[in-house]
Amino acid sequence: VIKDDVIKMYTQSFTEQELNELTAFYKSPTGQKALSTMPTLMVKTIQIGQQNIKEHLSELQKEIEKRTEENKKK
């Protein structure tokens, strides 16, 4: 079931030619390296995002409060 959903997602997002090109890329040495390093890079990217949110949380909260108040006035 998941496989069918993933296939549908890819075929809705890419043309047949693009899928062929992606397949060729992922069969290449660079594509294989991308596949093997991508999970680690994704985890690190999420960690960077979480750290940025922590560092700017008070600013984000103030902006949310400001916009909430502005929306109440409308």
PDB file as gemmi writes it, atoms N, CA and C in Angstrom:
CRYST1    1.000    1.000    1.000  90.00  90.00  90.00 P 1                      
ATOM      1  N   VAL A   1       0.835  -1.203   0.000  1.00  0.00           N  
ATOM      2  CA  VAL A   1       0.000   0.000   0.000  1.00  0.00           C  
ATOM      3  C   VAL A   1       0.868   1.252   0.000  1.00  0.00           C  
ATOM      4  N   ILE A   2       1.872   1.291   0.860  1.00  0.00           N  
ATOM      5  CA  ILE A   2       2.758   2.454   0.919  1.00  0.00           C  
ATOM      6  C   ILE A   2       3.482   2.622  -0.412  1.00  0.00           C  
ATOM      7  N   LYS A   3       3.920   1.496  -0.978  1.00  0.00           N  
ATOM      8  CA  LYS A   3       4.636   1.556  -2.255  1.00  0.00           C  
ATOM      9  C   LYS A   3       3.768   2.214  -3.325  1.00  0.00           C  
ATOM     10  N   ASP A   4       2.502   1.846  -3.376  1.00  0.00           N  
ATOM     11  CA  ASP A   4       1.593   2.442  -4.357  1.00  0.00           C  
ATOM     12  C   ASP A   4       1.444   3.943  -4.135  1.00  0.00           C  
ATOM     13  N   ASP A   5       1.361   4.345  -2.871  1.00  0.00           N  
ATOM     14  CA  ASP A   5       1.232   5.773  -2.554  1.00  0.00           C  
ATOM     15  C   ASP A   5       2.478   6.547  -2.960  1.00  0.00           C  
ATOM     16  N   VAL A   6       3.641   5.952  -2.739  1.00  0.00           N  
ATOM     17  CA  VAL A   6       4.899   6.610  -3.105  1.00  0.00           C  
ATOM     18  C   VAL A   6       5.012   6.711  -4.627  1.00  0.00           C  
ATOM     19  N   ILE A   7       4.646   5.653  -5.316  1.00  0.00           N  
ATOM     20  CA  ILE A   7       4.670   5.686  -6.787  1.00  0.00           C  
ATOM     21  C   ILE A   7       3.754   6.792  -7.290  1.00  0.00           C  
ATOM     22  N   LYS A   8       2.563   6.878  -6.742  1.00  0.00           N  
ATOM     23  CA  LYS A   8       1.610   7.918  -7.144  1.00  0.00           C  
ATOM     24  C   LYS A   8       2.190   9.309  -6.896  1.00  0.00           C  
ATOM     25  N   MET A   9       2.808   9.491  -5.735  1.00  0.00           N  
ATOM     26  CA  MET A   9       3.398  10.781  -5.392  1.00  0.00           C  
ATOM     27  C   MET A   9       4.473  11.179  -6.412  1.00  0.00           C  
ATOM     28  N   TYR A  10       5.340  10.242  -6.740  1.00  0.00           N  
ATOM     29  CA  TYR A  10       6.416  10.536  -7.691  1.00  0.00           C  
ATOM     30  C   TYR A  10       5.878  10.786  -9.094  1.00  0.00           C  
ATOM     31  N   THR A  11       4.893   9.991  -9.524  1.00  0.00           N  
ATOM     32  CA  THR A  11       4.371  10.176 -10.880  1.00  0.00           C  
ATOM     33  C   THR A  11       3.551  11.455 -11.008  1.00  0.00           C  
ATOM     34  N   GLN A  12       3.043  11.962  -9.887  1.00  0.00           N  
ATOM     35  CA  GLN A  12       2.343  13.247  -9.913  1.00  0.00           C  
ATOM     36  C   GLN A  12       3.322  14.417  -9.903  1.00  0.00           C  
ATOM     37  N   SER A  13       4.517  14.163  -9.412  1.00  0.00           N  
ATOM     38  CA  SER A  13       5.505  15.233  -9.254  1.00  0.00           C  
ATOM     39  C   SER A  13       6.520  15.306 -10.388  1.00  0.00           C  
ATOM     40  N   PHE A  14       6.739  14.192 -11.079  1.00  0.00           N  
ATOM     41  CA  PHE A  14       7.768  14.127 -12.112  1.00  0.00           C  
ATOM     42  C   PHE A  14       7.208  13.525 -13.393  1.00  0.00           C  
ATOM     43  N   THR A  15       7.754  13.968 -14.514  1.00  0.00           N  
ATOM     44  CA  THR A  15       7.404  13.352 -15.798  1.00  0.00           C  
ATOM     45  C   THR A  15       8.134  12.016 -15.906  1.00  0.00           C  
ATOM     46  N   GLU A  16       7.754  11.226 -16.895  1.00  0.00           N  
ATOM     47  CA  GLU A  16       8.428   9.945 -17.117  1.00  0.00           C  
ATOM     48  C   GLU A  16       9.905  10.167 -17.429  1.00  0.00           C  
ATOM     49  N   GLN A  17      10.201  11.177 -18.224  1.00  0.00           N  
ATOM     50  CA  GLN A  17      11.594  11.498 -18.557  1.00  0.00           C  
ATOM     51  C   GLN A  17      12.378  11.870 -17.296  1.00  0.00           C  
ATOM     52  N   GLU A  18      11.778  12.677 -16.449  1.00  0.00           N  
ATOM     53  CA  GLU A  18      12.462  13.076 -15.210  1.00  0.00           C  
ATOM     54  C   GLU A  18      12.694  11.878 -14.300  1.00  0.00           C  
ATOM     55  N   LEU A  19      11.729  10.982 -14.227  1.00  0.00           N  
ATOM     56  CA  LEU A  19      11.906   9.773 -13.417  1.00  0.00           C  
ATOM     57  C   LEU A  19      13.035   8.908 -13.969  1.00  0.00           C  
ATOM     58  N   ASN A  20      13.127   8.824 -15.291  1.00  0.00           N  
ATOM     59  CA  ASN A  20      14.237   8.077 -15.903  1.00  0.00           C  
ATOM     60  C   ASN A  20      15.576   8.722 -15.563  1.00  0.00           C  
ATOM     61  N   GLU A  21      15.616  10.048 -15.583  1.00  0.00           N  
ATOM     62  CA  GLU A  21      16.851  10.762 -15.251  1.00  0.00           C  
ATOM     63  C   GLU A  21      17.204  10.582 -13.778  1.00  0.00           C  
ATOM     64  N   LEU A  22      16.201  10.623 -12.912  1.00  0.00           N  
ATOM     65  CA  LEU A  22      16.452  10.386 -11.486  1.00  0.00           C  
ATOM     66  C   LEU A  22      16.988   8.976 -11.258  1.00  0.00           C  
ATOM     67  N   THR A  23      16.391   8.019 -11.932  1.00  0.00           N  
ATOM     68  CA  THR A  23      16.846   6.633 -11.806  1.00  0.00           C  
ATOM     69  C   THR A  23      18.303   6.508 -12.238  1.00  0.00           C  
ATOM     70  N   ALA A  24      18.638   7.120 -13.357  1.00  0.00           N  
ATOM     71  CA  ALA A  24      20.027   7.079 -13.835  1.00  0.00           C  
ATOM     72  C   ALA A  24      20.957   7.745 -12.826  1.00  0.00           C  
ATOM     73  N   PHE A  25      20.525   8.875 -12.284  1.00  0.00           N  
ATOM     74  CA  PHE A  25      21.350   9.570 -11.299  1.00  0.00           C  
ATOM     75  C   PHE A  25      21.596   8.686 -10.081  1.00  0.00           C  
ATOM     76  N   TYR A  26      20.530   8.096  -9.534  1.00  0.00           N  
ATOM     77  CA  TYR A  26      20.687   7.300  -8.319  1.00  0.00           C  
ATOM     78  C   TYR A  26      21.462   6.011  -8.551  1.00  0.00           C  
ATOM     79  N   LYS A  27      21.613   5.597  -9.794  1.00  0.00           N  
ATOM     80  CA  LYS A  27      22.461   4.443 -10.112  1.00  0.00           C  
ATOM     81  C   LYS A  27      23.927   4.843 -10.243  1.00  0.00           C  
ATOM     82  N   SER A  28      24.185   6.145 -10.382  1.00  0.00           N  
ATOM     83  CA  SER A  28      25.560   6.627 -10.538  1.00  0.00           C  
ATOM     84  C   SER A  28      26.262   6.659  -9.181  1.00  0.00           C  
ATOM     85  N   PRO A  29      27.601   6.733  -9.175  1.00  0.00           N  
ATOM     86  CA  PRO A  29      28.333   6.827  -7.909  1.00  0.00           C  
ATOM     87  C   PRO A  29      27.894   8.030  -7.061  1.00  0.00           C  
ATOM     88  N   THR A  30      27.674   9.162  -7.695  1.00  0.00           N  
ATOM     89  CA  THR A  30      27.230  10.341  -6.950  1.00  0.00           C  
ATOM     90  C   THR A  30      25.835  10.118  -6.380  1.00  0.00           C  
ATOM     91  N   GLY A  31      24.967   9.515  -7.161  1.00  0.00           N  
ATOM     92  CA  GLY A  31      23.622   9.209  -6.685  1.00  0.00           C  
ATOM     93  C   GLY A  31      23.642   8.234  -5.522  1.00  0.00           C  
ATOM     94  N   GLN A  32      24.513   7.232  -5.605  1.00  0.00           N  
ATOM     95  CA  GLN A  32      24.646   6.274  -4.509  1.00  0.00           C  
ATOM     96  C   GLN A  32      25.150   6.960  -3.243  1.00  0.00           C  
ATOM     97  N   LYS A  33      26.091   7.886  -3.412  1.00  0.00           N  
ATOM     98  CA  LYS A  33      26.585   8.640  -2.259  1.00  0.00           C  
ATOM     99  C   LYS A  33      25.469   9.500  -1.680  1.00  0.00           C  
ATOM    100  N   ALA A  34      24.690  10.132  -2.549  1.00  0.00           N  
ATOM    101  CA  ALA A  34      23.567  10.956  -2.085  1.00  0.00           C  
ATOM    102  C   ALA A  34      22.595  10.108  -1.272  1.00  0.00           C  
ATOM    103  N   LEU A  35      22.272   8.924  -1.771  1.00  0.00           N  
ATOM    104  CA  LEU A  35      21.354   8.039  -1.055  1.00  0.00           C  
ATOM    105  C   LEU A  35      21.900   7.626   0.305  1.00  0.00           C  
ATOM    106  N   SER A  36      23.192   7.369   0.367  1.00  0.00           N  
ATOM    107  CA  SER A  36      23.766   6.899   1.630  1.00  0.00           C  
ATOM    108  C   SER A  36      23.962   8.022   2.643  1.00  0.00           C  
ATOM    109  N   THR A  37      24.169   9.244   2.182  1.00  0.00           N  
ATOM    110  CA  THR A  37      24.396  10.354   3.117  1.00  0.00           C  
ATOM    111  C   THR A  37      23.129  11.146   3.431  1.00  0.00           C  
ATOM    112  N   MET A  38      22.097  11.011   2.609  1.00  0.00           N  
ATOM    113  CA  MET A  38      20.884  11.812   2.784  1.00  0.00           C  
ATOM    114  C   MET A  38      20.226  11.651   4.161  1.00  0.00           C  
ATOM    115  N   PRO A  39      20.089  10.444   4.697  1.00  0.00           N  
ATOM    116  CA  PRO A  39      19.462  10.338   6.019  1.00  0.00           C  
ATOM    117  C   PRO A  39      20.203  11.138   7.097  1.00  0.00           C  
ATOM    118  N   THR A  40      21.520  11.063   7.093  1.00  0.00           N  
ATOM    119  CA  THR A  40      22.307  11.817   8.069  1.00  0.00           C  
ATOM    120  C   THR A  40      22.156  13.314   7.843  1.00  0.00           C  
ATOM    121  N   LEU A  41      22.189  13.739   6.585  1.00  0.00           N  
ATOM    122  CA  LEU A  41      22.030  15.161   6.278  1.00  0.00           C  
ATOM    123  C   LEU A  41      20.652  15.664   6.695  1.00  0.00           C  
ATOM    124  N   MET A  42      19.635  14.842   6.513  1.00  0.00           N  
ATOM    125  CA  MET A  42      18.284  15.250   6.899  1.00  0.00           C  
ATOM    126  C   MET A  42      18.176  15.417   8.411  1.00  0.00           C  
ATOM    127  N   VAL A  43      18.767  14.490   9.162  1.00  0.00           N  
ATOM    128  CA  VAL A  43      18.758  14.591  10.622  1.00  0.00           C  
ATOM    129  C   VAL A  43      19.475  15.863  11.060  1.00  0.00           C  
ATOM    130  N   LYS A  44      20.632  16.132  10.478  1.00  0.00           N  
ATOM    131  CA  LYS A  44      21.387  17.335  10.834  1.00  0.00           C  
ATOM    132  C   LYS A  44      20.617  18.598  10.466  1.00  0.00           C  
ATOM    133  N   THR A  45      19.929  18.578   9.329  1.00  0.00           N  
ATOM    134  CA  THR A  45      19.129  19.731   8.915  1.00  0.00           C  
ATOM    135  C   THR A  45      18.003  19.988   9.913  1.00  0.00           C  
ATOM    136  N   ILE A  46      17.347  18.923  10.353  1.00  0.00           N  
ATOM    137  CA  ILE A  46      16.284  19.066  11.352  1.00  0.00           C  
ATOM    138  C   ILE A  46      16.854  19.624  12.647  1.00  0.00           C  
ATOM    139  N   GLN A  47      18.010  19.139  13.058  1.00  0.00           N  
ATOM    140  CA  GLN A  47      18.643  19.633  14.281  1.00  0.00           C  
ATOM    141  C   GLN A  47      18.971  21.119  14.171  1.00  0.00           C  
ATOM    142  N   ILE A  48      19.465  21.545  13.027  1.00  0.00           N  
ATOM    143  CA  ILE A  48      19.762  22.968  12.810  1.00  0.00           C  
ATOM    144  C   ILE A  48      18.477  23.778  12.912  1.00  0.00           C  
ATOM    145  N   GLY A  49      17.410  23.291  12.289  1.00  0.00           N  
ATOM    146  CA  GLY A  49      16.126  23.983  12.358  1.00  0.00           C  
ATOM    147  C   GLY A  49      15.608  24.083  13.779  1.00  0.00           C  
ATOM    148  N   GLN A  50      15.713  22.998  14.527  1.00  0.00           N  
ATOM    149  CA  GLN A  50      15.265  23.006  15.919  1.00  0.00           C  
ATOM    150  C   GLN A  50      16.085  23.986  16.750  1.00  0.00           C  
ATOM    151  N   GLN A  51      17.380  24.024  16.519  1.00  0.00           N  
ATOM    152  CA  GLN A  51      18.238  24.953  17.253  1.00  0.00           C  
ATOM    153  C   GLN A  51      17.863  26.394  16.938  1.00  0.00           C  
ATOM    154  N   ASN A  52      17.607  26.687  15.667  1.00  0.00           N  
ATOM    155  CA  ASN A  52      17.202  28.037  15.286  1.00  0.00           C  
ATOM    156  C   ASN A  52      15.883  28.423  15.929  1.00  0.00           C  
ATOM    157  N   ILE A  53      14.959  27.478  15.992  1.00  0.00           N  
ATOM    158  CA  ILE A  53      13.676  27.759  16.643  1.00  0.00           C  
ATOM    159  C   ILE A  53      13.900  28.061  18.121  1.00  0.00           C  
ATOM    160  N   LYS A  54      14.726  27.263  18.785  1.00  0.00           N  
ATOM    161  CA  LYS A  54      15.008  27.504  20.206  1.00  0.00           C  
ATOM    162  C   LYS A  54      15.611  28.888  20.415  1.00  0.00           C  
ATOM    163  N   GLU A  55      16.540  29.257  19.544  1.00  0.00           N  
ATOM    164  CA  GLU A  55      17.223  30.541  19.684  1.00  0.00           C  
ATOM    165  C   GLU A  55      16.290  31.724  19.444  1.00  0.00           C  
ATOM    166  N   HIS A  56      15.249  31.515  18.648  1.00  0.00           N  
ATOM    167  CA  HIS A  56      14.356  32.617  18.285  1.00  0.00           C  
ATOM    168  C   HIS A  56      12.931  32.415  18.794  1.00  0.00           C  
ATOM    169  N   LEU A  57      12.769  31.508  19.762  1.00  0.00           N  
ATOM    170  CA  LEU A  57      11.435  31.172  20.243  1.00  0.00           C  
ATOM    171  C   LEU A  57      10.703  32.375  20.815  1.00  0.00           C  
ATOM    172  N   SER A  58      11.393  33.177  21.612  1.00  0.00           N  
ATOM    173  CA  SER A  58      10.713  34.332  22.210  1.00  0.00           C  
ATOM    174  C   SER A  58      10.254  35.311  21.133  1.00  0.00           C  
ATOM    175  N   GLU A  59      11.068  35.497  20.102  1.00  0.00           N  
ATOM    176  CA  GLU A  59      10.673  36.375  18.993  1.00  0.00           C  
ATOM    177  C   GLU A  59       9.446  35.815  18.273  1.00  0.00           C  
ATOM    178  N   LEU A  60       9.452  34.511  18.049  1.00  0.00           N  
ATOM    179  CA  LEU A  60       8.323  33.876  17.379  1.00  0.00           C  
ATOM    180  C   LEU A  60       7.052  34.006  18.210  1.00  0.00           C  
ATOM    181  N   GLN A  61       7.171  33.799  19.518  1.00  0.00           N  
ATOM    182  CA  GLN A  61       6.006  33.907  20.394  1.00  0.00           C  
ATOM    183  C   GLN A  61       5.444  35.323  20.384  1.00  0.00           C  
ATOM    184  N   LYS A  62       6.324  36.320  20.431  1.00  0.00           N  
ATOM    185  CA  LYS A  62       5.871  37.712  20.397  1.00  0.00           C  
ATOM    186  C   LYS A  62       5.150  38.019  19.086  1.00  0.00           C  
ATOM    187  N   GLU A  63       5.683  37.519  17.981  1.00  0.00           N  
ATOM    188  CA  GLU A  63       5.055  37.757  16.678  1.00  0.00           C  
ATOM    189  C   GLU A  63       3.691  37.075  16.596  1.00  0.00           C  
ATOM    190  N   ILE A  64       3.594  35.870  17.140  1.00  0.00           N  
ATOM    191  CA  ILE A  64       2.309  35.160  17.153  1.00  0.00           C  
ATOM    192  C   ILE A  64       1.296  35.931  17.990  1.00  0.00           C  
ATOM    193  N   GLU A  65       1.719  36.402  19.160  1.00  0.00           N  
ATOM    194  CA  GLU A  65       0.827  37.178  20.024  1.00  0.00           C  
ATOM    195  C   GLU A  65       0.378  38.462  19.329  1.00  0.00           C  
ATOM    196  N   LYS A  66       1.303  39.130  18.678  1.00  0.00           N  
ATOM    197  CA  LYS A  66       0.993  40.370  17.967  1.00  0.00           C  
ATOM    198  C   LYS A  66      -0.051  40.126  16.883  1.00  0.00           C  
ATOM    199  N   ARG A  67       0.169  39.097  16.099  1.00  0.00           N  
ATOM    200  CA  ARG A  67      -0.762  38.810  14.997  1.00  0.00           C  
ATOM    201  C   ARG A  67      -2.113  38.322  15.514  1.00  0.00           C  
ATOM    202  N   THR A  68      -2.092  37.597  16.617  1.00  0.00           N  
ATOM    203  CA  THR A  68      -3.351  37.154  17.217  1.00  0.00           C  
ATOM    204  C   THR A  68      -4.168  38.355  17.652  1.00  0.00           C  
ATOM    205  N   GLU A  69      -3.515  39.311  18.283  1.00  0.00           N  
ATOM    206  CA  GLU A  69      -4.203  40.535  18.710  1.00  0.00           C  
ATOM    207  C   GLU A  69      -4.721  41.318  17.509  1.00  0.00           C  
ATOM    208  N   GLU A  70      -3.920  41.412  16.471  1.00  0.00           N  
ATOM    209  CA  GLU A  70      -4.343  42.125  15.258  1.00  0.00           C  
ATOM    210  C   GLU A  70      -5.570  41.465  14.639  1.00  0.00           C  
ATOM    211  N   ASN A  71      -5.591  40.143  14.640  1.00  0.00           N  
ATOM    212  CA  ASN A  71      -6.728  39.414  14.066  1.00  0.00           C  
ATOM    213  C   ASN A  71      -7.989  39.576  14.908  1.00  0.00           C  
ATOM    214  N   LYS A  72      -7.833  39.728  16.220  1.00  0.00           N  
ATOM    215  CA  LYS A  72      -8.986  39.934  17.100  1.00  0.00           C  
ATOM    216  C   LYS A  72      -9.651  41.271  16.818  1.00  0.00           C  
ATOM    217  N   LYS A  73      -8.859  42.251  16.405  1.00  0.00           N  
ATOM    218  CA  LYS A  73      -9.378  43.598  16.149  1.00  0.00           C  
ATOM    219  C   LYS A  73     -10.148  43.678  14.834  1.00  0.00           C  
ATOM    220  N   LYS A  74      -9.970  42.699  13.974  1.00  0.00           N  
ATOM    221  CA  LYS A  74     -10.618  42.734  12.653  1.00  0.00           C  
ATOM    222  C   LYS A  74     -12.070  42.335  12.728  1.00  0.00           C  
TER     223      LYS A  74                                                      
END                                                                             
